[in-house]
Amino acid sequence: LTACYTSQGGSALVAVEGLTKLLNDTDFFAQDVAVANNIVEASSRLTLIDLAIQVVCDVTTTTSRETYFRSCVDFVSDAVRYADGRLNDRTTGFIMRFYLFVYYFGASVPTSGWPFHRG
């Protein structure tokens, strides 16, 4: 997670891509999701998946590196689906700020197919 905050080279991007691989290809975060039996409990506890989402959202909004957006959006959306939305309230706030930032950043850039046309 600390590698996400490294601004030299592409190590932050590699770290986010590594987190995505951990999420999708292993059961690394399975314990975090298994503990969340109900919404009330999930909203008040902080797990590793919550922390990972918060870090990725924070890195995106603080660095404003458009080259990171695709990987960060992929990780956050996959993580929210994986956790079935049972996340800490603070994490939900990070996610909302993250999506609003990416949307408004893209809306201010004159390109076609925003956000992330996969065609």
N, C-alpha and C positions, 0 to 999 in steps of 0.2 A: 504493500500500500504506500510506503514511503517513496518508492520509485515513481509513483504517479506525480509527485511534486517536483521531480527533477526536470529542470528546464533546459538542460544541455542535451543536444542530440535528440534522438527519438526514443529515449528510454521510457518516457511517460506513456507514449503510444504502445510500446511493446508491453508495458505493465498492464495496461487496460485490455489489450488483446489476450494477455495471459490470464487475466481474471475471467474473461469471457470463455476461454477454453476450460478453465477450472469449473465454471458454472455449468457449461453445456456437456462436458465430456467426463466429468467425475461426480462423485457424491460428496465433494468437499463441503458444500453448504447444506447438506441434507439435515444435519442435526439442528441447524437454525430454524428450518422450516418445520421439522417434526415437533419441536418444543412449542410452537405456536398453536395451541389447541383452540383458543378463542380470540376474537378480535380485541377484547379488552386487555387480555394478557399481552398480545402482540403489540399493542399501541404503547405500552409502558416499558417494555424491555428493549435492550440494545444488543443485537447479535452481530456476528461477523459479516453477515450479508447486508445488514443495515449500514454498518461502518463502510463496507466496500462501496455501496451505492452512494453514500454521502461523499466519500473521497472522489469518486469518478465525477459526480455532479459538481463538486467544488472545483476540481481541476479544470473542468470545461468552462465554468463561468469566470474563473479567475485568470486563466491564461488566454482565453478568447482565440485559441488556435483552431481555425476552421478545419485544418487537416485532421484534428482529433475528433471532430463531431460525429462522424459516421461510426467509429468504433465505440465511442461513449454512448451514443443513442442505442446501438445494438446491445451493449452490456446492460444499460439501465432497463430497457424494455424487456430483455430476457430475464433479468433478475426480478422485476415486478411480477412477471408471469410465473416464474419459478416459485416465488414466495406466496403466490395467489393473493397478492395485495395485503398480506398480513405483515405489515411493517410498522416500525416505530413512528410515532406522530412526527417527530423531527425529520425522519427520513422522507416522509411524505411531503413535507415542506421543501426539502432539498430537491425532490423530484419535480414539484410544481415550478420552482424557480428555474431549474435546469431546462425544462421544456419551454417555458416562456422565453428564456434567454436564447435558446437555439432558434426558436421560431422568429423572434424579433430581430435577431442577428441576420437570419436569412432573408427576412422581409426587407431589410435595408440594403441588401446586396443585389444588384441588377443581374441576376442569372436566371436561366430557365430551369424548370424541373425541381424547384426547391420544395420541400427539403428532401434531398437525396433521391433523386430520380434513379431507379434501379433498372432502367430499360436498356 
